Amino acid sequence: MLNTLKLIAARLDASGYPWLLGGETALAMHGLGVRSQDLLIYTDRIGSYDFGHHFRAEAVTPVHATRKGSLTVHEGDFRVRGIPIRIIGDPVLAGEDILVPLPMKEIVDKVERMSVSGQLIPVIPLEWMFIIEIIAGATEDRLQQIAEEEPSAEKVFQILQRFGLYLKMKERVQALLF
């Protein structure tokens, strides 16, 4: 899977569009004891379609606009070198009275890249993963697992305040992080 990740990363970096590794692989890179057999890539809308064009021969489902559960996205599924890859462009998290667009460029500009076999990979910050999992309705076990990796409570609360979710989610987040 690492060779496929390096190939995908090189293509995404060359495109110039903002992107982040997410999902189980990102959680594993943050130190959580999860195993992943696939890759989840977050990018912007144009980046998702560019990826889809470049890897069109490997498309299982071409990139298209859709709403799935708590996400409104431009997504596509691919199989590159046998590895399942989902590309998600312009993700907007939606829950009960909640609407949070992930500001891809802003997150990418601030993210710390992690080295994978010499390739620097932008990995979605733990704080954003925590919020995504809460809004997506993750189990308490999953949220506790992320909380044990000690995401910055200050950063989580800043993100929640920015999107007007601080009061709505404050007690639940405090219970998990403290």
N, C-alpha and C positions, 0 to 999 in steps of 0.2 A: 504494500500500500504506500510505503514511503516514496518509492520511485514515481508512482502515479501522482502523489501529492506534489512532488517536485516539478513534474511536467505541467500540472495544472497551475501551480504557483508561477512558473516561468511565463506561461501564456497570459495569466491574469496581470502580472506585473507589466508585461510588454504592452498590454492593452491600454494601460494608463487609467483604467477605471478603479475606483476604490473597491476593496474587497476584504473580507475577513473569513477566516475559518471558524465555523460554529459547530454545534451539535456535539455528539459523543466524542469525536476526535478532539475537539477543543477542550472539552472537560477533562479528557485524559491528559492533554498537554498541560493543563492547570494542576495536575497531580491527583485527580480523582481516580479511583480504582475502577474505571469503566473500560470496556473493550468495544472497539468500533470496527465494523467491517465496511463502512461507507464514509463518504465525505459530504459535508454540508457547507456550501459556500454562500455567504451573504455578499451582495453587491448592489449597485443601483440598477434602475430599470434598463438603461442602455447597456450597461455591463453584462446583464443577464442575456440580452438578445445577442450581443457580440460573442459571448461564450457559446451560445446556442448555434450561431452561424459557424464558428470555428470548429466546433465538435459535432456538427450536424450528422456526420456519418455514424456517430456513437449515440445518437439520440434514441431514448426509449420513449420519452414523451417530449415533444418540442416545447420550447419556452412559450408560455401563454399566461395571460392574466387570469387570476382565479382567487377565490376566497375559500379557505379551508379552516374550519374551526375558528381559532382566534387570529388567524393571519389573512391579510389581503396582500397578495404578492404577484410578481411575474416569476413563474417558476418553470423549471424543466428538469427532467430526469435523464441521466446519461449513464452509460457503462463504458468507462475508459480503462483499457487494459484489465478488464474483468472486475473493476471496482465500481460499485454503484455511486453515482455523484448526483446530488440535488443542488441546483443553482437557484437561489432566491434573490430576486431583484426588488428593490424598494419595499422592504417588508414593513407592514403597518400592523401592529398588534392591536387587536380589538377584543375587549371583554365587556362585562356588564358596566356600562357607563364609562368605559375606558377606550381611549384611542391614542396610541403611541407610535408615531412614525420613527423608525430607527434612522437617526441622522448619520448615514453611512460615511460621508466625507469627514465629518467632525470626529467620529469615533476612530476612523482609520488614521487621521492625523495625530491622534493622541495615543494610539495603541503601541504597546511594546511588542516588537516582533520576536518570535521564538525561533531558535535555530533547529532545523530538522535536516540532519546530514549535510550541513553547510548551506542550506537554503533558508533564508529568513522568511518566516511565515507570520503574517498578521493574524493573531488569534483574538477572537472577541473577548473583551474583558470579562472577568468573573462577575463583576457587578451587573453588567448588561445580561449575562446569561441567567443570573439570579432573577432579575426582573422579568425576562422573557419566560422563564419557567413558571413563575408565579402567575403571570397573566394567562399563560397557556394551560393552566390548571394542573401542573405537575403534582405528583404525590408528595406528602409530607416527608417521606423517606428521601426522595430525590432532593427536595429543598434543603433538608438537613445535611445531606451529603455535600451540597454546594456550600452551605454555611460553614461546615467544618473546615473548608479551605480558606476561611476568613476573608471574604470579600470586604472591601472597605465600606463600613456602615455609612460613613460620611458621604462617600460617592454615591451609594445607593439612594440615600435620602436626597441628595442634590438632583439626581435624575428624576426621582419621584416628584420633587417640588417643581422642577422645570415643566413637567407635564400635568401639573395640578392633581397629582395622585397621592401626595404626602399624607393628608388627613385620612383618605380612604384606606390606605395600606399601612399606615404607621404602626399600628398595634401588631399586625401579623408579622411585619418585617422585624420589628423589635424582638418579638418572641423567638424568631428564628436566629437572629444574629447575636443576641445577648444572652 
